[in-house]
Amino acid sequence: MTKVSVIIPCYKQAKYLPETLDSVLAQTYNDWECIVVNDGSPDNTEEVAKEYCNKDKRFKYVYQENYGLPTARNKGINSSSGEYILPLDSDDLISPTYIEKAILHFDISPDTKLVYCKAKKFGKEEGVWDLPAYKYENMLWNNLIFCTAMYKRSDYDKTNGYNPNMKHGLEDWDFYLSLLNENDIVHRIEEVLFFYRIKDVSMSTILYSDNRVKESLISLYNNHKEKYAPYISDVVYLKRMSQKGELYEKVLKSHSYRLGNFLL
């Protein structure tokens, strides 16, 4: 069995794919496979992927019709043989030591559910990606972890995978809510090992520009009603009190209130 499976869905990102695959090829940890899933892309994704398959047998190529990112991730994972899964978008990069350091932590702390790291943005925007440290309750209201975090295949198999109804975006956040429970251990490596490409047009910019985010948030809530249920009564109370003018402005601007109020 391979130790780590890197899963890279690709749709219209062939021009960035070589740089992404090179970042996998440069890993100091050698026991990996990398599965490129062509999500019915109309560009030369297949040509690029097969070039790397010929270069190194650890690269594998899978094709599917254009069903969207969640389905492509699931197909890649279901085609994999790794004990651990590391999703990676086809335009992003990982540091040469990311897999090595993530596996080291799992070896030291086997009960850990998820390992990720600090990140930087590059491209149109540059600088440290300032994400708050993970806390389970806060994860309900904000996605605190990017998609390129490592987890065990056995834990993935206990979920239904990435939900196809999140095809417009937020699919990684939705999956983490399926994967994680309140007492699970999540570890952040305090080092920048992931690089997130910022572009003029991307899945994220489309999500927010045409207001698909509302549809995605509603789907997120409906997919995990049981996890939000303990907090909904608090949000209802906050809403009623705010209408009476009895809450501070900072509470009204809190993420939990704003998302909960929107869902209500």
HUPEDA-V969938 format. One record per backbone hydrogen bond with DSSP energy under -0.5 kcal/mol. NH is the residue of the N-H (numbers start at 1). CO is the residue of the C=O. If there is no record, write none. Layout:
NH | CO
NH | CO
This chain:
4 | 31
5 | 84
6 | 4
6 | 33
7 | 5
7 | 86
8 | 6
8 | 35
9 | 7
10 | 37
16 | 13
17 | 13
18 | 14
19 | 16
20 | 16
21 | 17
22 | 18
23 | 19
24 | 20
25 | 21
26 | 22
27 | 24
28 | 96
30 | 28
32 | 30
33 | 4
34 | 58
35 | 6
36 | 34
36 | 60
37 | 8
37 | 35
38 | 36
38 | 62
39 | 10
39 | 37
40 | 38
40 | 64
48 | 44
49 | 45
50 | 46
51 | 47
52 | 48
53 | 49
54 | 50
55 | 51
56 | 52
59 | 56
60 | 34
62 | 36
64 | 38
67 | 65
72 | 68
73 | 69
74 | 70
75 | 71
76 | 72
77 | 73
78 | 74
79 | 75
80 | 77
83 | 2
84 | 3
85 | 151
86 | 5
87 | 149
88 | 7
90 | 9
92 | 89
93 | 195
95 | 193
98 | 95
101 | 97
102 | 98
103 | 99
104 | 100
105 | 101
106 | 102
107 | 103
108 | 104
109 | 105
112 | 109
113 | 185
114 | 185
115 | 150
116 | 187
118 | 189
118 | 191
119 | 129
120 | 194
121 | 127
122 | 196
124 | 122
124 | 198
127 | 121
129 | 119
130 | 128
131 | 129
139 | 135
140 | 136
140 | 137
141 | 138
142 | 138
144 | 142
149 | 147
150 | 115
151 | 85
153 | 83
154 | 83
156 | 152
157 | 153
158 | 155
159 | 156
166 | 163
167 | 164
169 | 166
174 | 170
175 | 171
176 | 172
177 | 173
178 | 174
178 | 175
179 | 175
180 | 176
184 | 181
185 | 111
186 | 184
187 | 114
189 | 116
189 | 187
191 | 189
193 | 118
193 | 191
194 | 118
195 | 93
196 | 120
197 | 195
198 | 122
206 | 202
207 | 203
208 | 204
209 | 205
210 | 206
211 | 208
212 | 207
213 | 207
214 | 211
215 | 211
216 | 212
217 | 213
218 | 214
219 | 215
220 | 216
221 | 217
222 | 218
223 | 219
224 | 220
224 | 221
225 | 222
227 | 224
228 | 224
229 | 225
231 | 228
232 | 228
232 | 229
233 | 229
235 | 231
236 | 232
237 | 233
238 | 234
239 | 235
240 | 236
241 | 237
242 | 238
243 | 239
244 | 240
244 | 241
245 | 242
246 | 241
251 | 248
252 | 248
253 | 249
254 | 251
258 | 254
259 | 255
260 | 256
261 | 257
262 | 258
263 | 259
264 | 260
